[in-house]
Amino acid sequence: MSKTRIHTTEISVLRSQYDPDGALKNESLQKFLHEGRIQALRTFDSEFNVSDSKCVEPMILWSESEYQDEIRYPDSMQIHTEFEPLSGPRYRIYQKLIRKSDGKILCRCNSFCILFDSSKKKPWKNASSLLVG
């Protein structure tokens, strides 16, 4: 297994993203996970001046989320995202949603994806920016 880098981003949760009971909607959690993946790809590639990743997005083939706690308004969360290369354009993505106020893990997500370059209409195989060192 290659060592990969972990990207962390922070998201403030808007009042409209909660249901009437004050709990965060599942749809919003999935959007946050996706945003974490996209921001990680963009950040890793900008550090290496790789310009061919602007149209690269993860196509999720399978995903499993384990919800451990809730977030209440007003609060924000950190999203930790790590890509693990498997073979060619295939990756495993590990993510954690962490409540900022107390550092408690809200959700763990394990996904398998193909990184797809929509401008070239084919899988993206440039993993160098996702690896450590």
Secondary structure, DSSP 8 states (H G I E B T S, - for coil): ---B-EEEEEEE--GGGB-TTS-B-HHHHHHHHHHHHHHHHHHHHHHTT--TTTTEEEEEEEEEEEE-----SS-EEEEEEEEEEEETTEEEEEEEEEETTT--EEEEEEEEEEEEETTTTEE----GGGB--
